[in-house]
Amino acid sequence: MSTDALVIRNAVKRRGKVETVSDLSLTLNAGEIVALLGHNGAGKTTLIRMILGLTRINGGDISVFGAAPGDARARRRTAFLPEAVAFHKSLTGREQLRLFARLAGEPRGVIAPLLDRVGLSEAADRRIGTWSKGMRQRLGLAQVLLGKPRLALLDEPTSGLDPMSRHDFYAIVDELAAGGTAVLISSHALTELEARADRIAILRRGRLVADDSLTSLRRRARLPTRLMVTTASEQSGQVASRLGGAQINCRGVELICDPDGKMAHLGRIAELGGLVDDVDVIPPSLEDLYRHFATGREQT
């Protein structure tokens, strides 16, 4: 049985003579977390609207669990959290979620646990108009969890959240994925996504220029690796001279090497014995990779 939650084949969207999405193909599997990255105007929001059936495509095909975008079968299985989430300011959080539960055919008994899960139990009976943006964002996440969706589309979902709330948010995303939900996260918060996404999809001017795991993208980009050597007391000058690196301070030396040269450098560091206390290997970050692919630095 297919595990494809979302299949996009050669999708095209035109606005006048301009293609905002060009020949884009992407597959999202059950239980997979995919980060969708791109500059403002790269086509991320347009793509999400196409998946939801809110924007008609001009070419290609999109399938959500075998159904067309906007089809009742697709809508039942899909949840969406927009960046600019909005609710009725005069309702309390509990009242708003109760309304959503009724529309989704969910029993009232799910409301209190959901409010607790997103950290809104204490504020649940206050009017939403008195809430912060982060609190409204958490209510939006509770709405996403209603009905146990099989596909979750999250557009800048951590906007307005404090660090603790962001941690809790990603714990919930992990739970969704573990339960088989496919999750597509469009975000500029690259550091957050680096250790959490199974795949990284990068858009540039409406085209998909990268779609792979972080490890595979590093291999493809072949960006340099940094080696940060911590030396024995005040030995950084001697170590920098012997390794050909840059002295950072009295106990630090930085080496920049290409991927193929990393092991050779580590061998030379090991030969220094007691002159070295520690070494950190720092591979290219997701931010480095994003800059590489999204700015067209890769030769094609």
C-alpha positions in Angstrom: 0.0 0.0 0.0 1.3 3.4 -0.9 2.6 5.7 1.9 2.3 8.8 -0.3 0.3 11.5 1.5 1.1 14.2 -1.0 2.2 13.9 -4.6 3.0 16.9 -6.7 4.0 16.3 -10.4 5.2 19.1 -12.6 3.0 21.7 -11.0 2.8 25.1 -12.6 1.1 28.3 -11.4 1.0 31.4 -13.5 0.1 35.0 -12.6 -0.2 36.8 -15.9 2.9 36.0 -17.8 4.9 35.1 -14.7 5.3 31.6 -13.4 5.3 31.7 -9.7 5.6 27.9 -9.5 7.5 26.2 -12.3 7.5 22.4 -13.1 7.6 21.5 -9.4 7.5 17.9 -8.3 7.5 16.9 -4.7 6.4 13.8 -2.7 5.6 13.7 1.0 5.2 10.3 2.7 3.3 9.3 5.8 5.2 10.1 9.0 7.7 12.3 7.2 8.7 15.9 8.3 9.8 18.0 5.3 11.0 21.6 5.7 10.0 23.9 2.8 12.5 26.8 2.5 12.8 29.8 0.2 13.1 33.6 0.1 10.0 35.7 0.3 8.4 35.4 -3.1 10.0 32.1 -3.9 6.6 30.4 -4.1 6.2 28.7 -0.7 2.8 30.1 0.2 1.5 29.8 -3.4 2.4 26.1 -3.3 0.6 25.5 0.1 -2.5 27.3 -1.3 -2.3 25.0 -4.3 -2.1 21.9 -2.1 -5.2 23.2 -0.1 -7.1 23.8 -3.3 -7.3 27.5 -2.6 -5.3 28.4 -5.7 -6.0 26.5 -9.0 -2.9 25.1 -10.8 -2.2 25.9 -14.4 -0.4 22.7 -15.2 0.7 19.4 -13.7 -1.1 17.5 -11.0 -1.4 17.5 -7.2 -2.8 14.5 -5.3 -3.7 14.5 -1.5 -4.2 10.8 -0.5 -5.3 10.2 -4.1 -7.8 13.0 -4.1 -7.7 16.4 -5.8 -6.8 19.5 -3.7 -10.0 20.9 -2.2 -11.9 17.6 -2.5 -13.9 16.7 0.6 -11.7 13.6 1.1 -8.5 15.7 0.9 -10.0 18.3 3.3 -10.9 15.7 5.9 -7.3 14.5 6.1 -5.6 17.9 5.9 -4.9 20.5 8.6 -3.4 23.9 7.9 -1.8 26.5 10.3 -1.2 29.8 8.5 1.4 32.3 9.6 -1.2 35.0 10.3 -3.6 32.9 12.4 -6.8 34.8 13.3 -9.7 34.0 15.6 -12.8 35.7 16.9 -11.5 38.2 19.5 -14.7 38.1 21.6 -14.7 34.4 22.1 -12.6 32.6 24.8 -10.1 30.1 23.7 -12.3 27.3 25.0 -15.3 28.6 23.1 -13.3 29.0 19.8 -11.9 25.5 20.1 -15.3 24.1 21.0 -16.7 25.6 17.7 -13.9 24.1 15.7 -14.5 20.7 17.3 -18.2 20.8 16.5 -17.4 21.7 12.8 -14.9 18.8 12.7 -17.4 16.4 14.3 -15.2 15.9 17.4 -16.6 15.3 20.9 -16.3 18.1 23.5 -14.2 15.8 25.6 -11.2 16.4 23.4 -11.1 20.2 24.1 -9.6 20.3 27.6 -6.8 17.8 26.8 -5.9 19.8 23.6 -5.8 23.1 25.5 -3.5 21.5 28.1 -1.3 19.9 25.4 -0.6 23.3 23.8 -0.1 25.1 27.2 -3.3 27.1 27.2 -5.3 25.6 30.1 -4.9 28.6 32.4 -5.8 31.1 29.6 -8.6 29.0 28.1 -11.5 31.1 29.6 -10.0 34.5 28.7 -11.1 36.3 25.6 -8.8 35.7 22.6 -8.6 39.5 22.1 -6.5 39.7 25.3 -4.0 37.0 24.1 -0.5 37.5 22.7 0.4 36.4 19.2 2.2 33.3 20.6 -0.9 32.2 22.5 -3.0 32.6 19.3 -0.4 30.5 17.5 -0.7 27.8 20.1 -4.5 27.8 19.7 -4.0 27.4 16.0 -1.8 24.4 16.7 -4.6 22.9 18.9 -6.9 23.4 15.9 -4.5 21.5 13.7 -4.5 18.5 16.2 -8.3 18.2 16.0 -9.4 15.2 14.1 -6.0 13.6 13.9 -5.0 14.9 10.5 -2.9 12.7 8.1 -1.3 15.8 6.4 -0.3 18.9 8.3 0.7 22.1 6.4 2.4 24.6 8.8 3.3 28.1 7.5 5.8 29.8 9.8 4.3 28.0 12.7 6.7 29.2 15.4 6.3 32.9 14.7 5.6 34.6 18.0 6.5 31.7 20.2 9.1 31.9 23.0 11.9 29.3 23.1 10.1 27.0 25.6 6.9 27.1 23.4 9.0 26.4 20.3 10.4 23.3 22.0 6.9 22.1 23.0 5.7 22.8 19.4 8.3 20.6 17.9 7.6 17.9 20.4 4.0 17.9 19.2 5.2 17.8 15.6 7.3 14.8 16.4 4.3 13.1 18.0 2.2 13.8 14.8 4.9 12.3 12.6 5.3 9.3 14.9 1.6 8.7 14.5 1.9 8.6 10.7 1.0 12.2 9.9 3.0 13.8 7.0 4.2 17.3 8.0 5.2 20.1 5.7 6.8 23.1 7.5 7.4 26.3 5.7 9.7 28.4 7.8 12.6 30.9 7.9 13.7 29.5 11.3 16.5 27.4 9.8 18.3 26.6 13.1 15.2 25.1 14.5 14.6 22.8 11.5 18.2 21.6 11.1 17.9 18.6 13.5 14.2 18.0 13.0 13.4 17.7 9.3 13.7 14.4 7.5 14.1 16.2 4.2 14.9 19.8 3.1 13.1 21.2 0.1 14.4 24.5 -1.2 12.5 26.8 -3.7 14.2 29.5 -5.8 12.0 31.6 -8.0 9.2 29.0 -8.0 11.5 26.1 -8.9 12.6 23.3 -6.6 16.4 23.4 -6.5 17.0 20.9 -3.7 15.0 18.1 -2.1 17.0 15.7 0.1 18.2 14.9 3.6 20.6 17.3 5.3 23.4 14.7 5.0 22.9 14.3 1.2 22.7 18.0 0.6 26.0 18.5 2.4 27.5 15.9 0.2 26.1 17.5 -2.9 27.1 21.1 -2.0 30.6 20.1 -0.9 30.9 23.2 1.3 33.9 23.4 3.6 34.0 21.9 7.1 35.4 23.8 10.1 37.6 22.2 12.7 37.9 24.1 16.0 40.9 22.9 17.9 41.2 23.6 21.7 44.9 23.5 22.6 46.7 23.0 25.9 47.4 26.1 27.9 48.6 28.9 25.6 49.8 26.6 22.9 47.5 27.9 20.1 50.4 29.7 18.3 52.5 26.6 18.0 49.5 24.4 17.0 48.3 27.0 14.4 51.8 27.1 12.9 52.1 23.3 12.7 48.6 22.8 11.3 48.4 25.9 9.1 45.3 27.2 10.8 44.1 30.5 12.2 44.8 31.3 15.8 41.5 32.4 17.4 42.7 33.2 20.9 45.3 31.8 23.4 43.8 28.3 23.2 41.9 28.2 19.9 42.8 27.3 16.3 40.4 27.2 13.4 41.0 25.0 10.3 38.9 25.1 7.1 39.0 22.0 5.0 37.0 20.5 2.1 35.0 17.3 2.8 37.6 15.0 1.4 40.4 16.5 3.5 38.7 16.2 6.9 40.1 12.9 8.0 43.6 13.9 7.0 43.4 17.0 9.1 42.1 15.0 12.1 45.0 12.6 11.7 47.5 15.6 11.8 45.7 17.0 14.9 45.9 13.6 16.6 49.7 13.5 16.0 50.1 16.6 18.2 49.3 14.6 21.3 49.3 16.6 24.5 49.3 20.0 22.6 45.6 19.4 21.9 42.8 19.2 24.5 39.8 18.8 22.2 38.6 19.2 18.6 35.1 20.1 17.3 34.0 19.2 13.8 31.5 21.7 12.5 29.9 20.7 9.2 28.0 23.2 7.0 24.8 24.3 8.7 21.4 24.3 7.2 21.8 28.1 6.9 25.0 27.6 4.8 23.3 25.0 2.6 20.2 27.2 2.2 22.4 30.2 1.1 24.2 27.9 -1.3 21.1 26.5 -3.1 18.7 29.4 -2.8 21.1 32.0 -4.2 22.0 29.8 -7.2 25.6 29.2 -6.2 25.5 25.6 -7.3 26.5 25.0 -10.8 23.9 23.2 -12.8 
